[in-house]
Amino acid sequence: MLRRVLLILLIVGCFQGSALATPIPVIVQLSPLTNINLVAQLLGGTILDSVPGVNTHLLSVPALPILSSLQLSLLGIVSIEVDNSVAIGATPRFGVLTVPGPTPADWYKNQPGMMRIRADEAQSYSTGAGIVVADLNSSVDVSHPALIGHMTGGYDFVAGRSGYAGTLNQSSSGFLDQSSSGFLDQSSSGFLDQSSSGFLDNSGASLITDAAATMLDGGNPAYSHGTLCAGVIAAVAPNAAIMPLRVFDDNGSTDVFSIVKAIHYARQHGVQVINMSFGLDANYKVVQSAINAAQNANVTIVASAGNANTSVAQYPAAYSGVISVAATDNADHKASFSNYGSSVAVVAPGVNVISAFPGGYYGLASGTSFSAPMVAAEAALVRSLSVTGTRNKIVSSTINVDALNPGYGGKLGSGRIDLVKAVQ
């Protein structure tokens, strides 16, 4: 009884001078034996959602509480953070391709970037059989010919948050890691490098007009992002199963709680690899906690390093144990947009990457978003052969590219991935 009285007094005090006009969505992590109903009552809040099997909840509270470490401990609160909305930044542009009718659905697996990492040769050793790769992303066209037979059941967290989307009124910069530079510009003769141009010429693929491409995606920046990333995984690890977890809507928006729910969902549903081709500009304790739980369950986690051409680390790529992936072009030069620095683990091709695009088309895109799924697929190949040491095998089997990148020595991780070395 004394403890309850103390708690009430503490909570009343923490709200003084902090009331706001509109409710605030907050993510609350609780210690195992703490009752969320009691905490919600003391905070004057309403429970909006919870992560199944984890004492983590989304509350709507009338004001943002300012709690000391002692108060948090007495309440049994591990952490409390605003559930910021996360929105894509600049609108990217894609090159959209058509191919002749009899062309195999996976024709793009022989593109220059995938040949450079020796993806085709590595499939003689492993195809990723028995491994499930969860991809936290936007929606996926699961009926695309290149993805048929590669997908497993997923979950739509965008639809699941419809009941409280209106409370997500806090702004945070975050981004799907697709580059806004280097995309389709019909007036630019330098859009394709020589290797990409030659490959497309030989494949019979052709770029559709810019206007037609805009009609396909309706101007939504994340429209094809999930399909493109899934297509990369399917081409590199063809016998792995891809679990699509939709956390970003077609406009590239999500919230931190949806990301947390998806990470826990993937772990609880037995995935071995998680790919996260997006970035957050802040370190959220609740995201780190979810990642730690996945890593403790022996899940390999891969994330894109970011496209701001900076050494400033972004999350979740910067979390310990996560394989942070920067981008190179098809000649092993750092992509002009790619982040770099001490948090980068490896680099992988991320310029003019060809993959599946909704509606049976194919897309040509750039960004660390498309480097990361190459490494996630590599992890599937490795995990199919051995359940331990995946990160170390990926990091230790790279090709050092520092000599090709003056000024970036030691800032591109251990080097560019080599799938054959990783699986041998």
C-alpha positions in Angstrom: 0.0 0.0 0.0 2.8 2.4 0.9 4.5 1.7 -2.5 1.3 2.5 -4.3 0.8 5.8 -2.5 4.4 6.7 -3.3 3.9 5.9 -6.9 0.8 8.1 -7.1 2.6 11.0 -5.5 5.5 10.6 -7.8 3.4 10.5 -10.9 1.3 13.6 -9.9 4.6 15.5 -9.4 6.1 14.5 -12.7 3.2 16.0 -14.7 3.4 19.4 -13.2 4.1 22.0 -16.0 4.3 19.3 -18.7 0.6 19.1 -19.9 0.1 19.4 -23.6 -3.0 20.1 -25.6 -3.2 16.8 -27.4 -2.5 13.2 -26.2 1.0 11.8 -26.7 1.7 8.3 -27.9 4.5 6.7 -25.9 6.1 3.3 -26.0 6.6 1.8 -22.5 8.8 -1.2 -21.8 8.1 -2.8 -18.4 9.9 -5.3 -16.2 8.4 -8.8 -16.4 6.2 -8.6 -13.4 4.9 -5.1 -13.8 1.2 -4.6 -14.6 0.5 -2.4 -17.6 -3.0 -1.6 -16.4 -1.6 -0.1 -13.2 1.0 1.9 -15.1 -1.5 3.2 -17.6 -3.8 4.2 -14.7 -1.0 6.0 -12.9 0.0 7.8 -16.1 -3.6 8.7 -16.9 -3.2 7.0 -20.2 -5.0 4.5 -22.5 -3.5 1.3 -23.8 -3.5 1.5 -27.6 -1.5 -1.6 -28.5 0.8 -4.2 -27.1 3.6 -6.5 -28.4 2.4 -10.1 -27.9 4.7 -12.0 -25.5 6.7 -9.0 -24.6 5.9 -6.5 -21.8 6.0 -3.6 -24.2 3.0 -1.4 -24.9 1.8 1.7 -26.7 0.0 4.2 -24.6 -1.8 7.5 -25.3 -1.0 9.8 -22.3 -2.3 13.4 -21.6 1.3 14.6 -21.1 4.8 13.4 -21.5 6.0 12.3 -18.0 9.4 13.5 -16.8 10.6 10.6 -14.7 13.9 10.1 -12.8 15.7 6.8 -12.7 14.3 6.2 -9.3 10.8 6.8 -10.4 11.2 4.6 -13.4 12.5 1.8 -11.2 9.7 2.1 -8.7 7.1 2.0 -11.5 8.8 -1.0 -13.1 9.4 0.9 -16.3 12.5 -0.1 -18.3 12.1 2.7 -20.8 9.5 5.2 -22.0 9.8 7.0 -25.3 7.6 8.9 -27.7 6.3 6.9 -30.6 7.6 9.1 -33.3 6.3 8.8 -36.8 8.9 8.0 -39.3 8.6 9.4 -42.9 10.7 9.0 -46.0 12.7 12.1 -47.0 13.3 13.0 -50.6 11.1 11.3 -53.2 13.3 8.9 -55.2 12.9 7.9 -58.8 13.2 4.5 -60.4 14.0 3.3 -63.8 11.2 0.9 -64.8 12.0 -1.9 -67.3 10.1 -4.2 -69.5 11.5 -7.5 -70.9 10.4 -9.7 -73.8 7.8 -12.3 -73.1 9.9 -15.5 -73.0 12.5 -13.9 -70.7 13.0 -16.0 -67.5 11.5 -14.2 -64.4 14.9 -14.3 -62.7 16.9 -13.0 -65.7 18.3 -10.1 -63.6 20.3 -12.5 -61.4 23.2 -12.3 -63.9 23.5 -8.5 -63.6 27.0 -7.0 -63.1 26.6 -6.4 -59.4 25.5 -9.9 -58.6 28.2 -11.4 -60.8 30.8 -9.2 -58.9 29.8 -10.8 -55.6 29.8 -14.2 -57.3 26.2 -15.0 -56.3 25.8 -17.5 -59.2 28.9 -19.4 -58.2 27.9 -19.5 -54.5 24.6 -21.2 -55.4 26.7 -24.3 -56.2 27.4 -24.5 -52.5 24.2 -23.2 -51.0 20.8 -21.8 -52.2 19.5 -20.8 -48.7 17.3 -23.8 -48.3 15.5 -24.0 -45.0 16.2 -20.4 -44.1 13.5 -17.7 -43.6 14.5 -14.1 -44.2 12.1 -11.5 -42.8 12.1 -8.1 -44.6 10.7 -5.1 -42.8 9.6 -2.9 -45.7 6.7 -1.5 -47.7 4.2 -3.7 -49.5 5.4 -6.5 -51.8 3.8 -7.7 -55.0 3.8 -11.4 -54.1 2.3 -12.3 -57.4 5.3 -11.0 -59.3 6.8 -13.8 -61.5 10.2 -13.3 -59.9 8.8 -13.8 -56.4 6.4 -16.7 -56.9 7.6 -19.6 -54.9 9.9 -17.5 -52.8 7.5 -16.0 -50.3 6.1 -17.2 -47.0 3.4 -15.8 -44.8 4.0 -12.3 -43.4 2.0 -9.6 -41.7 0.7 -6.1 -42.5 1.5 -3.8 -39.5 0.3 -0.8 -41.5 -3.3 -2.1 -41.4 -2.8 -3.2 -37.8 -2.1 0.3 -36.6 -5.1 2.0 -38.3 -6.8 2.3 -35.0 -4.3 4.8 -33.6 -2.6 6.3 -36.7 -4.2 9.6 -35.9 -2.1 9.9 -32.7 1.2 9.7 -34.5 1.7 13.4 -34.6 5.3 13.6 -33.6 7.8 14.1 -36.4 11.0 12.3 -36.7 13.3 12.1 -39.8 13.7 8.5 -41.0 14.1 7.0 -44.3 13.9 4.0 -46.6 17.5 3.8 -47.9 16.9 4.3 -51.5 19.0 7.0 -53.1 17.3 10.1 -54.5 20.2 10.7 -56.8 21.2 8.5 -59.7 17.7 7.4 -60.6 16.0 7.5 -64.0 16.5 10.8 -65.8 15.8 10.4 -69.5 17.8 13.5 -70.3 21.0 12.2 -68.6 23.2 10.2 -70.9 25.4 9.2 -67.9 22.6 7.5 -66.0 23.9 3.9 -66.6 27.5 2.9 -66.1 29.0 0.9 -68.9 28.5 -2.5 -67.3 24.9 -1.9 -66.5 24.2 -0.5 -70.0 25.8 -3.5 -71.7 23.9 -6.0 -69.6 20.6 -4.4 -70.4 21.4 -4.2 -74.1 22.2 -7.9 -74.1 19.1 -8.8 -72.0 16.6 -7.2 -74.3 15.2 -5.1 -71.4 14.1 -1.6 -72.2 13.3 1.5 -70.0 9.7 2.7 -70.2 9.1 6.4 -70.3 9.3 8.6 -67.2 5.7 9.5 -67.4 4.6 5.9 -67.6 6.8 5.0 -64.6 5.1 7.8 -62.6 1.7 6.5 -63.5 2.7 3.0 -62.2 3.6 4.2 -58.7 1.3 7.1 -58.5 4.1 9.2 -57.1 4.3 7.2 -53.9 8.0 6.9 -52.9 7.8 3.5 -51.2 5.4 1.9 -53.7 8.0 -0.5 -55.1 10.6 -0.6 -52.3 9.5 -3.8 -50.7 9.2 -5.6 -54.1 12.6 -4.5 -55.1 14.3 -5.7 -51.9 12.5 -9.0 -52.0 13.6 -9.5 -55.6 17.2 -9.1 -54.6 16.9 -11.7 -51.9 15.1 -14.1 -54.2 17.8 -13.9 -56.9 20.8 -14.4 -54.5 19.2 -17.0 -52.2 16.6 -18.7 -54.4 15.6 -21.4 -52.0 15.3 -19.2 -48.9 11.8 -18.2 -47.9 11.1 -14.4 -47.7 8.7 -13.3 -45.0 7.2 -9.8 -46.0 6.5 -7.7 -42.9 4.9 -4.5 -44.1 5.8 -1.6 -41.7 5.9 1.3 -44.2 2.9 2.5 -46.1 3.1 3.5 -49.8 4.1 7.0 -48.8 7.1 5.7 -46.9 5.6 6.4 -43.4 5.6 4.2 -40.3 6.1 4.6 -36.6 8.7 3.3 -34.1 6.2 1.0 -32.4 5.4 -0.8 -35.7 9.1 -1.4 -36.3 9.4 -2.9 -32.8 6.4 -5.1 -33.3 7.7 -6.4 -36.5 11.2 -7.3 -35.1 9.5 -9.2 -32.3 7.1 -10.9 -34.7 10.0 -12.1 -36.9 11.8 -13.5 -33.9 8.7 -15.2 -32.5 7.9 -16.8 -35.8 11.3 -18.5 -36.2 13.1 -16.4 -38.8 16.9 -16.8 -39.1 17.7 -13.5 -40.8 16.1 -10.1 -40.7 16.7 -7.4 -43.3 16.1 -3.7 -42.5 16.5 -1.4 -45.5 15.7 1.8 -43.6 17.2 4.3 -41.2 16.3 6.1 -38.0 18.0 9.3 -37.0 17.8 8.5 -33.3 18.7 5.6 -31.0 15.5 4.2 -29.5 16.0 2.0 -26.5 12.9 0.0 -27.4 14.3 -0.8 -30.9 17.6 -1.8 -29.5 15.9 -4.0 -27.0 13.9 -5.8 -29.8 17.1 -6.3 -31.8 18.9 -7.6 -28.7 16.2 -10.1 -28.2 16.4 -11.3 -31.8 20.2 -11.6 -31.6 19.9 -13.6 -28.4 17.7 -16.0 -30.3 20.5 -16.4 -32.9 18.8 -14.2 -35.6 21.2 -12.6 -38.0 20.3 -8.9 -38.5 21.3 -6.8 -41.6 20.6 -3.1 -42.0 21.5 -0.5 -44.6 24.1 2.1 -43.6 22.3 5.1 -45.2 22.5 7.4 -48.2 23.6 10.7 -46.8 27.3 10.4 -47.8 28.3 10.9 -44.1 30.2 9.0 -41.4 27.4 9.8 -39.0 26.0 6.4 -38.1 22.2 5.7 -38.4 20.1 3.2 -36.7 19.4 0.3 -36.7 22.6 -0.3 -38.6 24.7 1.2 -35.9 23.5 -1.2 -33.1 26.1 -3.7 -31.9 26.1 -7.0 -33.8 24.0 -5.7 -36.7 25.7 -6.1 -40.1 25.7 -2.6 -41.4 26.0 -2.4 -45.2 27.3 0.5 -47.3 27.0 0.7 -51.1 29.5 0.4 -53.9 29.2 0.6 -57.6 29.9 -2.2 -60.0 33.6 -1.4 -60.0 33.9 -1.4 -56.2 34.0 2.3 -55.8 32.0 3.8 -52.9 28.7 4.9 -54.2 28.5 8.7 -54.1 25.5 8.7 -51.8 26.6 5.9 -49.4 27.4 6.5 -45.8 30.7 5.2 -44.5 32.6 5.1 -41.2 33.4 2.9 -38.2 29.9 1.4 -37.9 30.0 -0.1 -41.4 30.7 -3.9 -41.4 30.8 -4.6 -45.2 29.9 -3.1 -48.6 27.9 -4.5 -51.4 26.7 -3.3 -54.9 24.1 -0.7 -54.6 24.2 1.3 -57.8 21.9 0.5 -60.8 20.6 -2.6 -59.1 18.0 -4.4 -61.2 15.1 -6.2 -59.4 11.4 -7.0 -59.4 9.0 -4.1 -59.7 5.2 -4.3 -59.0 3.0 -5.3 -61.9 5.4 -7.8 -63.5 7.9 -5.0 -64.4 11.5 -4.7 -63.3 13.1 -1.7 -61.6 16.5 -0.1 -61.8 17.4 1.6 -58.5 20.2 2.7 -56.3 20.7 2.9 -52.6 22.1 1.0 -49.6 18.5 -0.3 -49.4 19.5 -2.7 -52.2 22.9 -3.5 -50.9 21.5 -4.7 -47.6 19.3 -7.5 -49.0 22.3 -8.9 -50.9 24.0 -9.4 -47.6 20.8 -10.7 -46.0 20.6 -13.2 -48.8 24.3 -14.1 -48.3 23.4 -14.7 -44.6 20.7 -17.1 -45.7 23.3 -19.0 -47.8 25.7 -19.2 -44.9 23.0 -20.1 -42.4 21.8 -22.9 -44.6 25.2 -24.6 -44.1 25.9 -23.7 -40.5 23.8 -22.1 -37.7 26.7 -20.4 -36.0 29.2 -17.7 -36.8 27.2 -16.1 -39.7 28.3 -12.5 -39.1 31.9 -13.4 -38.7 31.9 -15.5 -41.9 30.4 -12.6 -43.9 32.8 -10.0 -42.5 35.9 -12.2 -42.8 35.3 -13.3 -46.3 35.2 -9.9 -48.0 37.5 -8.3 -50.7 39.3 -5.3 -49.4 38.5 -2.3 -51.6 40.4 0.5 -49.7 42.9 0.9 -52.6 40.1 1.7 -54.9 38.7 4.3 -52.5 41.3 6.9 -51.5 40.2 8.8 -48.5 37.9 6.0 -47.3 40.5 3.6 -45.9 39.1 1.7 -43.0 35.7 3.4 -43.4 34.1 0.7 -45.7 34.1 -2.1 -43.2 36.1 -5.2 -44.0 35.4 -4.8 -47.7 33.0 -5.9 -50.5 31.2 -9.2 -49.9 32.3 -12.3 -51.8 29.6 -15.0 -51.5 31.8 -17.9 -52.7 34.4 -17.2 -50.0 31.6 -16.9 -47.4 30.1 -20.3 -48.2 33.2 -22.4 -48.9 
